[in-house]
Amino acid sequence: MPAAGRSLQRERLRLYLRIIAVSTVLGAGYGFALGLDGRSPLLNALVGIVNSILIAGSIAGIEIFVLREGSSMKRLLGLPFVAVVLLKTVVYAAIIVGVIAGGVRAVIFLFPRHVPGAPLDPATELVTIGVSLATTLFFVVVLQAAGLVGRRTFRNLMLGRYRHPRAERRFFLFVDVVGSTGIAERLGPLQAHRFLSAVFSATAEPIAACRGEIYQYVGDEIVVTWTEEEGRPQARPLHCFFLMEACLRELKAQFLAQFAAEPRLRAALHLGEVIAGEVGEVRRAIVYHGDVMNTASRLEQATRDAGVRFIASAAAVDALEKQPDLEYRDLGALALRGRKDPIRAWAIEHR
């Protein structure tokens, strides 16, 4: 479980370093181009590198490490889309202006013997600030738009991966918030919504740690999916549920203080073939069609009758390596409502 968190941190660090590397190359190229008019191209390239590392390092650090999934800062930014874009633009603009204004001086300070004077005149400095601001605004808008539908879904929509329907084998994890109906009756609709929103926010980080993709929220249910290839390493779909539980346990006191309710989960996992494709015109989305999702939903309902918290189908269990930190109890062939044939399943517990 902690390994999943460390894996996510490593992934974030790799993304951060990739951004720094790309920004360094772009900054060097931009600075070198500015120096073609005779003002020391190599020196300007050095200034471009310093500026790029400081700007990209600061902004990427905020986006990747501070405003990460499930963080308290992420929840504080529950503002309208335009407000978040404007707020980020103002903050990032201040970073950009400060870095560009100080970048040249930093190079002069570090290499006083090799710098005959300021390598950028005021006009060029203003152009550089303008280009940086425009680029940053573009990426802020893109990142915010991606956050509305999920970054992986946004990427697939941009690349047109599912423009034409395709068959995929996918894991689907249906996670239900236990007792949400009773909680809603006791708290009222507004507080019940806040309760579910807090649960969904808290579980976003564990899902990301296990490389899961949140397909949709359905009432008090979260549907998470992986392709078979994405889900196999470290049996991610199995560990995802227990990592979500662990995260909610850590926040138990906060939930009790705010809602007088402890969030508890139950879930079911299934693997099978679906048809994935884009739908819609005014609002495009990637959807999955197939019996695997219906079966996963029925398995989740079967947890009540079986008296367990987590059920995984034999198809899902067979596709994943047995995990030493998990206990598997064969439930035999379960008769599911709406299905003609029973399906063999396992109850999964964490040791």
QUIKALIN-V367623 format. One record per backbone hydrogen bond with DSSP energy under -1.0 kcal/mol. NH is the residue of the N-H (numbers start at 0). CO is the residue of the C=O. If there is no record, write none. Layout:
# QUIKALIN-V367623
nh=NH co=CO
nh=NH co=CO
This chain:
# QUIKALIN-V367623
nh=4 co=0
nh=5 co=1
nh=6 co=2
nh=7 co=3
nh=8 co=4
nh=9 co=5
nh=10 co=6
nh=11 co=7
nh=12 co=8
nh=13 co=9
nh=14 co=10
nh=15 co=11
nh=16 co=12
nh=17 co=13
nh=18 co=14
nh=19 co=15
nh=20 co=16
nh=21 co=17
nh=22 co=18
nh=23 co=19
nh=24 co=20
nh=25 co=21
nh=26 co=22
nh=27 co=23
nh=28 co=24
nh=29 co=25
nh=30 co=26
nh=31 co=27
nh=32 co=28
nh=33 co=29
nh=34 co=30
nh=35 co=32
nh=37 co=34
nh=39 co=37
nh=43 co=39
nh=44 co=40
nh=45 co=41
nh=46 co=42
nh=47 co=43
nh=48 co=44
nh=49 co=45
nh=50 co=46
nh=51 co=47
nh=52 co=48
nh=53 co=49
nh=54 co=50
nh=55 co=51
nh=56 co=52
nh=57 co=53
nh=58 co=54
nh=59 co=55
nh=60 co=56
nh=61 co=57
nh=62 co=58
nh=63 co=59
nh=64 co=60
nh=65 co=60
nh=66 co=61
nh=70 co=67
nh=74 co=70
nh=75 co=71
nh=78 co=76
nh=83 co=79
nh=84 co=80
nh=85 co=81
nh=86 co=82
nh=87 co=83
nh=88 co=84
nh=89 co=85
nh=90 co=86
nh=91 co=87
nh=92 co=88
nh=93 co=89
nh=94 co=90
nh=95 co=91
nh=96 co=92
nh=97 co=93
nh=98 co=94
nh=99 co=95
nh=100 co=96
nh=101 co=97
nh=102 co=98
nh=105 co=101
nh=106 co=102
nh=107 co=103
nh=108 co=104
nh=109 co=105
nh=110 co=106
nh=124 co=120
nh=125 co=121
nh=126 co=122
nh=127 co=123
nh=128 co=124
nh=129 co=125
nh=130 co=126
nh=131 co=127
nh=132 co=128
nh=133 co=129
nh=134 co=130
nh=135 co=131
nh=136 co=132
nh=137 co=133
nh=138 co=134
nh=139 co=135
nh=140 co=136
nh=141 co=137
nh=142 co=138
nh=143 co=139
nh=144 co=140
nh=145 co=141
nh=146 co=142
nh=149 co=145
nh=153 co=149
nh=154 co=150
nh=155 co=151
nh=156 co=152
nh=157 co=153
nh=158 co=154
nh=160 co=155
nh=162 co=159
nh=165 co=275
nh=167 co=273
nh=169 co=271
nh=170 co=225
nh=171 co=269
nh=172 co=223
nh=173 co=267
nh=174 co=221
nh=175 co=265
nh=176 co=219
nh=177 co=263
nh=179 co=176
nh=182 co=178
nh=183 co=179
nh=184 co=180
nh=185 co=181
nh=186 co=182
nh=187 co=183
nh=191 co=187
nh=192 co=188
nh=193 co=189
nh=194 co=190
nh=195 co=191
nh=196 co=192
nh=197 co=193
nh=198 co=194
nh=199 co=195
nh=200 co=196
nh=201 co=197
nh=202 co=198
nh=206 co=202
nh=207 co=203
nh=208 co=204
nh=209 co=205
nh=210 co=207
nh=211 co=206
nh=212 co=224
nh=214 co=222
nh=215 co=222
nh=217 co=220
nh=220 co=217
nh=221 co=174
nh=222 co=215
nh=223 co=172
nh=224 co=212
nh=225 co=170
nh=227 co=168
nh=230 co=226
nh=231 co=227
nh=234 co=231
nh=235 co=230
nh=235 co=232
nh=238 co=234
nh=239 co=235
nh=242 co=238
nh=243 co=239
nh=244 co=240
nh=245 co=241
nh=246 co=242
nh=247 co=243
nh=248 co=244
nh=249 co=245
nh=251 co=248
nh=254 co=250
nh=255 co=251
nh=256 co=252
nh=257 co=253
nh=258 co=254
nh=259 co=255
nh=265 co=175
nh=266 co=308
nh=267 co=173
nh=268 co=310
nh=269 co=171
nh=271 co=169
nh=273 co=167
nh=274 co=288
nh=275 co=165
nh=276 co=286
nh=277 co=161
nh=278 co=284
nh=284 co=278
nh=286 co=276
nh=288 co=274
nh=294 co=290
nh=295 co=291
nh=296 co=292
nh=297 co=293
nh=298 co=294
nh=299 co=295
nh=300 co=296
nh=301 co=297
nh=303 co=300
nh=305 co=301
nh=306 co=302
nh=307 co=302
nh=310 co=266
nh=311 co=345
nh=312 co=268
nh=313 co=343
nh=316 co=312
nh=317 co=313
nh=319 co=316
nh=325 co=322
nh=326 co=348
nh=328 co=346
nh=330 co=344
nh=333 co=342
nh=338 co=335
nh=342 co=333
nh=344 co=331
nh=345 co=311
nh=346 co=328
nh=347 co=309
nh=348 co=326
nh=350 co=324
